[in-house]
């Protein structure tokens, strides 16, 4: 399994920004699919963003334009830039990886497809 460690969570006011980072093993194969998920209390875990094999990004429809995912293979980090945060973005955010997901553009949000998970980092957005 790929080792994943998230960082960068915290508390911000609505409209603020946070950048989450997920450190992964240096020997992680390049074709491993990685994604960010989040889970709010009492709610199911939901897909936030992921990267396709061609490097293109994909987002939950409700988050397009506010969140941006990027991967730095030299530093072995998967980042999530979150702007214009809203109270409803409050959740624990998780980094996840999977050896393969197909069909990617349909299945990437299915948390059951992912085999490795980080410990999560809390994001709290207040009014």
C-alpha positions in Angstrom: 0.0 0.0 0.0 1.0 3.6 -0.6 1.8 5.6 2.5 -0.1 8.9 2.5 0.2 11.7 5.0 -2.0 14.8 4.8 -1.2 18.3 6.2 -2.4 21.8 5.9 -5.8 21.7 7.5 -7.0 24.3 10.0 -9.7 26.9 10.8 -10.6 29.8 8.5 -13.4 32.3 8.0 -15.7 32.0 5.1 -14.1 33.4 2.0 -10.6 32.3 3.1 -8.2 29.9 1.6 -6.3 26.8 2.6 -3.8 24.6 0.9 -3.7 20.9 1.8 -0.8 18.7 1.0 -0.5 14.9 0.8 2.9 13.4 1.0 3.3 10.0 -0.7 6.0 7.5 -1.1 8.8 8.3 -3.5 8.5 4.9 -5.1 4.8 5.3 -5.8 4.2 4.3 -9.5 3.3 7.2 -11.7 0.1 5.4 -12.9 -1.3 5.2 -9.4 -4.5 7.2 -9.2 -4.7 9.7 -6.4 -7.6 11.8 -5.2 -8.9 14.0 -2.4 -12.0 13.0 -0.5 -13.8 14.7 2.4 -16.3 13.6 5.0 -18.4 15.9 7.2 -20.0 14.6 10.4 -23.0 12.5 9.7 -22.4 12.4 5.9 -20.9 10.0 3.5 -17.3 10.4 2.2 -17.4 12.3 -1.0 -14.9 12.7 -3.8 -13.4 16.2 -4.1 -10.9 16.1 -6.9 -8.6 13.7 -8.7 -6.1 13.6 -11.6 -6.6 11.5 -14.7 -3.8 9.6 -16.4 -3.2 12.4 -18.8 -2.7 14.8 -16.0 -6.1 16.5 -16.4 -8.0 17.3 -13.2 -11.5 16.4 -12.3 -13.7 17.9 -9.6 -17.0 17.4 -7.9 -19.4 19.6 -9.8 -20.1 21.8 -6.7 -16.4 22.6 -6.2 -15.4 23.6 -9.7 -13.8 27.0 -9.8 -12.9 27.1 -6.1 -10.7 24.0 -5.6 -7.6 23.1 -7.6 -5.7 19.8 -7.4 -2.1 19.5 -8.4 0.7 16.8 -8.2 4.4 17.5 -7.7 6.2 14.3 -8.6 9.6 15.8 -7.7 8.5 16.5 -4.2 6.0 13.5 -4.0 3.1 15.7 -2.9 -0.5 15.9 -4.0 -1.9 19.4 -3.2 -5.4 20.8 -2.9 -5.8 24.5 -3.1 -9.1 25.6 -1.7 -10.3 29.2 -2.2 -13.4 31.1 -1.3 -14.2 28.5 1.4 -17.7 28.1 2.7 -19.0 26.7 6.0 -20.3 23.7 4.1 -16.7 22.8 3.2 -16.1 22.0 6.8 -15.0 18.3 6.9 -12.1 16.0 7.4 -10.2 15.8 4.2 -8.5 12.6 3.1 -5.9 11.8 0.5 -6.4 8.4 -1.2 -4.7 6.2 -3.8 -5.7 3.3 -6.0 -3.7 1.1 -8.4 -6.2 1.6 -11.1 -9.7 3.0 -11.5 -11.8 2.3 -14.6 -13.7 3.9 -16.1 -12.0 6.8 -14.4 -14.3 9.7 -15.2 -17.2 7.7 -13.7 -15.7 5.7 -10.9 -13.2 8.2 -9.4 -15.7 9.3 -6.7 -16.3 5.7 -5.5 -14.3 5.5 -2.2 -14.4 1.7 -2.3 -12.0 1.8 -5.3 -9.2 3.2 -3.2 -6.8 1.0 -1.3 -4.7 3.5 0.6 -5.9 6.4 2.8 -4.2 9.0 4.8 -5.2 9.8 8.4 -7.1 12.9 7.4 -6.8 16.6 8.1 -9.6 18.7 9.6 -10.8 21.8 7.8 -13.2 24.1 9.6 -14.8 27.1 8.0 -16.7 29.6 10.1 -19.1 32.4 9.1 
